[in-house]
Amino acid sequence: MYVVYEENSLLKEFGEKYKRYKREVPRFIPKITPYKSEDNKNVIINWKDGLMYNFYAFGIGIAFIISAFTLNRNHLYLFGFIAPALWFFLRFFDRHLVKIVNRK
């Protein structure tokens, strides 16, 4: 199972901090309350990057749903193309064009 491999590599990398985290956070079923420790008091969540990172998968999911309800494979191709293309454009714009504009 990949989870066990990933946990072992995290244990090697973070040691006691990861052991503490593993005791407090369930493996598969998340808790409603957030994990709190001394290490993550000053963590700032970047919602914009998080949403941008998941936009691609969300768009592909929407494409499958639209295709399933309409029973038209062309919708899958159309929306399945739009989501990655839009994701790429938004990532490219955010990472490169904004930096170019801000330099001036």
N, C-alpha and C positions, 0 to 999 in steps of 0.2 A: 504494500500500500504506500502511495506517495506521501501521505500525511506523516507516516512514521519516519521516512527518510528526511522529510523537511524538518520535522521536530528535532531529529538528531543533529542536523546541520545547524539549526538555530541554537541548540544546547551547546554545541561546540563554540559557536560564535559569541553568544551572550552569557553563557554560564549560569550563575546564581540568579541573575535578573530574569532569565527565561524560565527557570524553575519556579520562581515566585509567580510569574505571569501565568504559567501553565496550571498552577494550583488554583488560581482565582478565576480563570476563564475556561468555560466548557469547550470541548473540542469541536462539536458539531452543532449543538443547539445554543444559539446566543442568548445571553441574559439581556433583560431590558435595561438594567442599570449599567452605566459605563464602568470600565476598569479604571480604578484610581490607584496611583502609587506616587511615591516621592519623585520617581524618575520622569513622569509625564505631566507634572503640574504645569510646566511652561510650554506644553505642546500647543501649537496653533494649527488648527485644521484648515487646510486650503480647499474649500468646497469647490471652487472654480476648477482646479486641476482634477479633483476627484470626479466631478461630473463630466469634464471633457474626456477623461480617460475611459469612462464607462459609456459614453455616448454611442460609440461604435457598436458595442454589444446590444445596447438598448434598441438602436435602430434596426439591427438585424432581427431582433425579436419581434419588433413591430411589423417588419416585412413578412415574417412567417405568420403572424396573427392575421394580417390583412389578407394574405394569400389563402389561409385556411377558411376564413369567412366568405370570401368571394369565390373560392374554388377556381381561381384563375392563376395559373403559374406565371403569367406575364407580370402580375403585381409583385410577385416574389422577386423576379429579375429587376423590375423597375425600382422598387423600394430597397431591395438588397444592394442595388448599385448606388442609390442616392445616399444612404446612410454612411457607407465608407468614404464616398467622395466628399460629402459635407464634413465628416469627421476630419479627413485629411486637410481640407481647406481651412477649417477652424484651427486645427493644431498648427498648421504652417503659418497662418496669419498671426496667431498668438505668439508663436516662438520666434518668428523671423521678421515679419513686416512691422510689428509693433516696436521691436528693438531698433529697426532702421529709422522709423519715424521719430522715436524718442531721442535718437542721437543728434538730430538736427537742432 
